[in-house]
C-alpha cells in the first residue's frame, strides 16, 4: 500500500511539473507538498492535486512580495524612497489624471508638488510624528499632501468627507492633529463645528482664493498660496523613520459605532499594494480607473499604491458615478478598475450603454463582490479577470482569490495549512465569543463549518504585524490569546467565513449581523444578496429585530424602492429563493437605505427604530404567516405583535 501511494505521489509530482512548466524551486515545493500527503487519505491526495497549481501560484506571489519587503526593511526604506525610484525610471510618464478637470500630473510633477508640501510642513515647525488631518474630496492634491508630509515624517489622518458635526469632531480629536487641511467644498461642514475645535488647531484651505470671504471668516490660511511659494526641490531633511514606522491613519467605516483610526505603517502600505500588483496580473503600462474615496484603503493604497510603487497611471474621479463609469474608462483607455462593496451591483443596475462594449478593461480588483452578481458582472462587461481579495486596513489575515474561483474571497492551502498562519475558529452562536477546548485553545473549524477568521501576530514579520489603532483599548479588543497554541496572540477579524474542502474561503457575515430565528442561523449578507437580485440590484439592508416573548430575532429587510411595489409577487419570489426561516418577517420600504461613503449599509438606526409604524412616506409590513401575505403595520397591529397576539 505504501509503495502504491509513493508511486502515485511521484507520478503526481511529475505531472505537476509537466503541467506547470515551473522553475525547479517551485517544483521542489510541489514535491514537498505531495510528499506530506503521501500517507494521507485518497481524498486528501485528490484535493492536493486539484489545488497544487493554485498554491504554487500563490507561493510565487508571496516570494515576489516578501523578498523585496525584507530588502526594504534592511535598507530602512520608506514609501517616499520607493516612489523616488519610480520617478527616476519614467519621470515624464503620466502618474495621476484628474477626471473632473482633465489635469494630468507626470511622476516628476507629482514629486515636485510633494516637495512643496514637505517644505511647507517644515516651515510650520512640525516634526516627525506630528499629525495633519486631511478633510477633502478625492483629488490628486490629496496624494501630494500625504506623500509630501511623509517625506518629513509627518503623518496624515484621512477623514471621511461625508462626516459632519459630532462624527467629524470625534475623528479630528482621535487623530490628535496639530492642523487640518480642508477642501473648499468642506468649508460649510467645518463652519458648523469651528467653535468646538481645539483653539490651537491650525486650519488650511485648498481650492480657494485669497480674496474670498469664507477663509477669513473661518480663520484659515490659503494652502494653495503657501504651496505656490514653496520650493519644488527635495528638502534637506534626513528622515529617521523606517519601513515599520507609521505612515498615516485610515478610519474604519463606523458602521457599528464611532470610526476608529487604524495605523498604517510603510510596510503595510507596500504589502497591500504589492500583493494587488503581483496577484492579479497588473502591468507597468496599465491605466487604472479609481473612483473610490481616497480616505479609504482601497482607493489610496490598493489604487494609488499601484502608481507610487509600480508606475501605473491612475485616473482619479472625485465620486463614483454608475452612469459615467464606462464612458470614463473608454475616454482614458483604462485597462484596470478597482471596486469595493456594491459598485459592481450599481453598474449592473444601469441600462445597457454602448461604452460598456467598447472599453479596454481586462481586470477588476477589489473586495466585497457578492457571489450573486459575480458571473453576471464579468459576463456583461467582458471582464477577463476578477481579482477579489479579503482584508481590512488593519488586519494581518488578508486573503487573495488568485485563480478567480467564483464567489471566493481567497483561500488557505490544504497541503501546507500552517504556511500562512490563519484559521477559522468556532464561535458561540449567541454572543460571537471564541469557543475553547479543554486545554483552553480555540477550536478550529472543519471544512463546511462557519467560523471566525483569525491571524497569528508576529511583529518581527512585516506580513504578520498587527499595528492596531490609535486608541489602545480598541487595539486590545481585537487581540485574542492562546488561539493556535498556548502563549500566542492573534488578530480577531470579526468576520464569519466558511472554507470548503479545497481551502477556498467564502465570506458569510459580520459577527453580530448574523441572527438566529426558528432555530437556524440567518446570514444577513446572503439574504441581502438574494433580495437585491430579485429587486433588480436595489439597495437592501437585512437585520434581526426582537419580538417580545419570541426566542431569537425576526428578520427585517429595509428596501430602497420608490416605484409601485408588488408585495404578493415579491413574497412569492422570496419564498422560492430562500428557506422559510430566512424570509423577512418585516419589510420596510423607504426612498433610500443609509450607506457609508464606501457603500456599506448603515444598520444601526434601522435596528434601533425596528418595526414601529412611522409617520412618513415609508411603509412597514408584517408577514402574516397564517394569511400568507404581507400586511401594513398599523398601531393596532404593532400592539398585537408586542403583546404576542399576532401570528408569527
N, C-alpha and C positions, 0 to 999 in steps of 0.2 A: 504493500500500500504506500509506504513512504517513497519507494522507488518510482512508482507511478506518479505520485504528487510532484516529486522532484522533476521528472521528465516534463510534466505539464508546465511547471514553473519556468524551466529553461526554454521550452518552446514559446511560452508567453513572452519572455524577455526578448527572444529573437524576433518574434512577430512584432512586438512593440518597436524594436529598433528599425525594422524594415518599414513599418507603417509611418513612423515619425521622422525618420532620417535626421535624428537629432545628434548633436555632438556627443562624444564619448562620455563626458561628465554626466550629462542628463541620462544617458543610457545606464550608467552605473547606478544612479539613483533609482531608476526603474527596476533594475535587478535587485537592488537592496529592498525596495518595497515589496516586490513579489516574493523574495526570499522570506520576508517576515510573515507572509500568509501561507508559506509552504505547508505548514502543518495545520492550517485553518480549515474551515468547512468549505465544501464545494461552492456554496452560495457566496461566501466571502471572496473566494478566488474569482468568481464571476463579477462581483462588484468591483474588485480591484482592476480587473481587465477593462471594465467599462469606464473606469474613472482615471486610469493612469495617464492618459493623454492630457486630460484637464489638469491633473495635479502637476504634471511636468511643465505645462504652460505657465501655471501659477508660480512654480519654483523659479522658472526663468525670470518672471517679472519681479519676484522678491529679490533675486540677486541683482537685477538691474537697479533696484531702489536701494537695497541695503548697502552694497559696496560703496556707492558714492556718498551715502549718508555717513558712513564711518570715516571716509576721507574728509568730508566737510567737518565732522566732529573733531578729528585730529588737527585740522587746519584752523579751527575756531572760526569757520566761515559764518556769514550771516546772509540773509536774503538779499540785502543791498549788494553784498560782494558777488553773489551769484548772478544778480541782474547785470552788474557791470561787465561780467564776462560775456553775456549775451549781447550787450551793446557793442562790444568790440567786434563781434562776429559779423553783425549786419546793422550798422548804425543808421542807415537810411531806409531800412525796411519799415513799413507801417506797423506800429505797435498797437495803438488804440484808435478806433474810429468811433466818433460820437454820432450815432444815428440821428439824433434830434437836429443837429446843425450841419452834419456832413464834414465836420472838422476832423482832420487826420493828424495824429502825432506819430512821428517816427520814433525809433528807440532812442536816438540821440536827443530829440526834443523832449521826450519824456524824462530822460535823465537830467537834462538841464533844468526842467521845472522842479524836479526833486531836489536838485542842488539849491535852488532858490528857497524852497521850503526849509531845507536844513539850515541855511544861513539865517533865515528869519527866526527859527527856533533858538539858535544860539544867541541871536541879538536880544531875545526875550529873557535870556538868563536861565533858560531851562536846562536841566541836567539829566543824565541817564536815569531812567526810572520814573521821571515825571510823566503825567498823562494828559493828553489833549482829547477831548470828546469831539467827534465829528457827527453833525446833525444836518444832513443834506441829502437830496435825492441823488440817485446814481448818475455819475458823470465821470469823465476821465480825471478831473481835478481831484476826486476822492482818492484815486490811486496815487497821484503825485503827492498828496498830503500825507497819507500814512507811510508811504515808502520814503519820502523825504524826512519825515520825523524819525523813522527807524535808522536813517543814516547817522544820526547823532544820539541814538539810544532813547529817544522819547517815544512813548507808547501811545498809540491811538486807541480810542474806545468808540466802536461803531454803534451809534444809537439809531434804532428803527425810526425812520422819518414819519411813520404813521402814529407814533406815540404822542400823547397830549397830557397836559396837566400832571396829575399825581404819578402816572407811569413814567412820564418824561423826567420829572424831578427825582424819582427813585433811581433811574438809570444814571443820571448825572451824579447823584450822591454816591452811589455804589462805586463808581469809577474813581472817585477821589481826584477828579480832573482839576488841573490848575487853570485850564482855559477851554473854551468851546468854539468851534468853527461852525457857523450855521449858514446854510444857503439862503439867498434872498427869499426863496419860496417858503422858508420856515419862520420868517420874521413874526408873523401873527401868532404862531404857536409859542414862540419864545416870549412875546409880549404878555401872554396870559400868565406866565409864571415868573416874569422878570423880578418881581418883588420878593419871591420866595427863594431865589437863588442865593448862594453864598456871596456876600458882598465883595470878596476878593477874587471871584471867578472872572477872568478876562473873557470878553466876547469879541469875536472877529466874524465879519460877514463877508461872504463870497458871492459875486454875481451882481453887486450893486454899484452905484456911482457915488462919488464923494459929495455931490450936491443934493442927494436925496435926503428928505427929512427923516425917514424911518430909522436909518442908522443912528442919527443924532439923538432921536427920542429914546432908542434902546440903549444908548451909551455904549456903542460898539465901534470898533475900528474897522476900516475897509481893508480886508486882507489882499484884495487884488492889487491895490495901490502899493502895499508894502512888498508884495512879491515882485512886482514890476521893477522896484528899486533894488531888489536883492541881487547879489552876484549869481552868475549862472555857472560858475566853475565849482569844482569839488572843494568842500570846506576843509580847512586844516584842523581836522579833529580825529583823534585816534579812538576808535570805538573799543570799549572794554568788554562789551557783551560778546557771547559766543553762540554756538549753534543751539544750545539748550536753554538760552535765556529768553525772556519774554519779548514778544514782538508786538502784539496788540490784543484787544479784548473783543469778543463777539458775544452778544447776549442770546440766551435761549429765548424761544418764542413766547414764553409766559402763558401758555395755554392752560396751565393748572395753577397759576399764581403769578407773582411779580417776576419779571425776567431776571436771570442770574448772569453775571459777567463771567464767561468762560475764558480761561487763559490760553492763548495760542502762542507757543514758542516757535522760534525759527525752524527747528527740526520738524515740528508738526506741520507747519505750512509746506515745507518741502515734501514731507511724506505724502500728504493728501494730494497735492498737485502731481507729484511724480507717479504715484500709483495710477492716477487718472490717465496720464500720458502714455505710460507703458502698457497698461492693461487692455486698452480698447482701440489700439491701432491708430492713435493720433500721429500726425506727421508735422515736421517743422514748417511746411508750407501750407498748413491748414489755415482756414479763416473761420473762427468760431463766433457764432451768434450768441450773445449773452444778454438776455433781457431780465435776468434775476437781480434782485436788490443787492447792492454791494455791501450792505450791512450784514449780509448773511454769508456763511462759509461757502455755500455752493457758488455764489456769484463772485466772491472776492478771492477765494482760494482755488477751488476746482476750476473756475472760469478764468479769472485774471491771472492765476498762477501759471497757466499754460503760456501766457505772453511773457511774464517776467523770467521764468526759468527755462523755457524751451523755444522761445522766439516765435510762438504762434500769434498771428494777428487776431485781435479780439474786437468785435463790434459791440459797443456798449449802447443799450437802449434804456432810457430812463425808467420806463414802466412796460410791463408785459401787455401786449395787445394781441388778442387772438385773431382779430380781423386783419392785422398788418403783418403778422408773423412771417408767413411765407413770401409775401411781397418783399419784405426786408431781406430775407435770405437770398432771393433772386437778385435783388438790387446790388448786394455786396458780394455775390458769388460765394456765399458761405458753404463750407464743406462739413461743418460740425455744429451741433447745437447742444445746449445744456438745459436740462429741465429739472423741475422739482415738483413734488406733490401732484397737484391737479392740472398742471399745464397741458399735459397730453390729452386729458379729458376735455378741457376747454377747447382745444384745437379740433377734436373730433365733433364737438357740438356745433362747429361753424359750418355754414353751407359750402359746398364744393366750389372752389375757385381755380382759375387757370394756373396761378402761380404755384400751387401745390404739386403740379405735374411737371414744372419746369425748373425746379431748384436743383442744386448740386450736392445737397446734404447727404452724406453717406453714413454718418454715425451720430447717434443721440446718446449723451451721457447724463446720468442723473440718478436720483433715488426717489422712491415713493410711487413708481409707476404701478398702478393696480393691475393684477393679473387679468381682471375682467376686461381691460381695454388694451392690453399689450399687443396682441396679434392684430387687432383691428387698426391700431395706430401704425404699426410697422407696415402693414399691407397697403393701407390707404395712401400713406405718404411716402411709400417706397424707401423706407429706411433700411439699409443693408445690415446695420449692426446697432443693437441697443445695448449700451454699456451701463447696466444697472449696478448700483452698489448700495451698501448699507453703512450708516455711520452717523455719528453726531460730532459736532465741533470738538467736544472734549473727550470722546470715547477712545479706548485703546483696543477695541474689538471690532474694527471695521471689517466688512466682507465685500468681496467683488464677485460678480457673476461674469466670469471671464470667457465663458463659452456660449453665452446667450440662451441659457436654459429659461424658457418662458415661465414667468411668474416668480422665479427665484431671485432673492436679493444677494445671494452669494453661496458659499459652500465651505465646508471643512473637510479635509482629506479623511477618507476612511482607511487608507493604507497607513499613513503616519499621522494619526489624530492629534498627537502631542506636539507635532512640529510647530503648529500655531496654537498656543495655549488659550483657547476659548472653549466654552462649553455651554450647553443648555442644561439648566438645573431645575428641578421641580420646585414649585411654589405652592403655598396654601391657597386654596380657591377663594376663601373669604376675604383675606387681607393682603395677599401677594407676598407674604413673608417667605424667605427661603426655607425649604424643608431640610432637616438634618437627619443623618443616620445615627445609630447608637454611639459611634465614635465622635460625633459632633461635626462631621464633614457634610458638605452638600451632596444631594442625591442626583447623579446625572440622569438625564432623560434618555430613553431608548428611542430609536427611530419611530416616528409617528406620534410621539408624545410632545405636547406643547410645554415649553419651559422658558425660563428667563435666561437671556444671553448674558454671560459674564466673561470678563477677560482678566487674566492674571497680570498683576502690576509688577514691572521690573524697571526701576528708574535708571539702571545702567544701560538699558536698551532703548534707543530712540523710538523703536516701534512699539514698545510695551509701556511707555510712560503714561501716567495719568496726572496731568498738571492741575486739574480741578478748576475751581472758581476763585474769584477774589475773596468771597465770603468763605471762611474756613469751615463754618458749620455746614454749609451746603456741600462742601467738598467731602466732609466726613460721612454725610448721609449716603454718598454714592460708593462707599467702600465697604466691602464685606471681608471678614477674616475667616481663615480655616475653611476654604472652599475646595480646592484641589487636594491640599494636604495641610496638616497642622502647621500653623505659623505663617501661612501665606496671606496675601492681600489681593483682592480682586475688585475690579470696577463693575458696578451693577448698572446695566443698561436701562432697566425699567421697561424693556420691550419684551413681548412674548413672541417667540418664533417656534417653528416646528421643523425638524430635519427628517428627510426621507432616508431610505437605506443607502442611497448613493452619496449622501453627505450634503445634498442641496438644502439650503435654508430658505424658509418662506416666512415672511412677516405675518403675524396673526393680529396683534393688537398691542396697544399700550397697556401696561399693568394699571389697573384702576378703571380702564374703559370697559374691559370685558365684564359682563354681569351674568348672574345665574337666574334662570327662570324655568319653572317646571322641571327642576332637577337637572337642567342642561346648561352648559356654558355657552353664552352668545357672544360672538366676536363682532364688535361694532364695525370694525374695518370691513369685514366680509359682507355684512348686511348693507353697509353704505355702498359698496361696490355693486351689489346686485340691484338695489333700488335705483341708483344713479343710472345704470344701463337701461333699466325699464322705463325711466323717465327722460330718455334722450340726453344722458350725461348732465343732468341737473345737479346743483349743489344739494347734498343730503347730509344731515348730521344725525347719528343714531346714538342713543344713550339710554341708560336704565333709570327708571323713576320708582320711588317707593309707593306701595299701595298699602294702607293700614290693614293689619290683620292677615296679610298675604306674605308667604315666605319668598325671599329673593326680590328681584326688581323686574318690573314690567318694561318691555321695550317701547321706546318712543322715538319717532322719526320726525325731524323738522325738515321740511322740503321747501326749496326755493321754487315758487310757482306763482305766476301772475295770471295765466290764462285759465280757461274753464278746466276744472279738474274732475275727471270721471272717477268717482270713488269706487263704483262697482267694478269697472274694468281694472282699476289699479289693484283691488283686493284679489280678483281672480288671477292676475298675473303674479302677484306676490305669493299666493298660496301654491302656485305651480313651481315657483323658483326657490322657495325657502321651506324648511321644515316648520311645522306648526309653532314650535316654541320660539322660533326666530322672527315670526311675523310681528310687525309693530302693533302693540295693543293700543297705543295712542299715536295720533298723526297730527302734526302741526303744519299748516300751510301758511307761508309767510313770503313777503316780497323778496327777501334776501336772507341768507344764512351768514352769521358772523364768521369772518375768516381773518387770519393774520396776513401780514404783508407777503408771506410765502405760502398763502393759500391753505394753511392748516385751519381746520374747523375749530371755532371757539365754542365750547360746550358749557362753560361754567355758568353763564347767565341762563342758558336754556334749561339746564338741570335745576337751577335754583327756582325758576318760575314754574317748572313742572307742567301739569295739565289743567291748572285752574283757568276757567274761561276769562278772557281779557276783552276789555272794551277797545277794540282796534279793528283794523282791516284783516287781521289774522284770524284763522279758523282752526279750532282744535276739535278733533274727532276721537271717538272711543269705539273700539272693535267689540261689538256685542256678539259674543260667541254663540249665543242661543239663536239670535236672529240671523247671524251670518252676514252682517253688514256693519259699516262704519256709521255712527250716529254723532251728530253735533253735540259737544259737551256744553250743556246749559248749567245754570246754577243748581237746578234741581238734580240733574244727572250727576254733577260733581259731588253733591251732598250724598247721593246714593252710593257712589264709589267710595267715598271716605268712610261711610258708615257700614260698608260691606253688603249692601243690598243689590249692587249691580252684578251681572253675570260675567265673570272673567273667563 
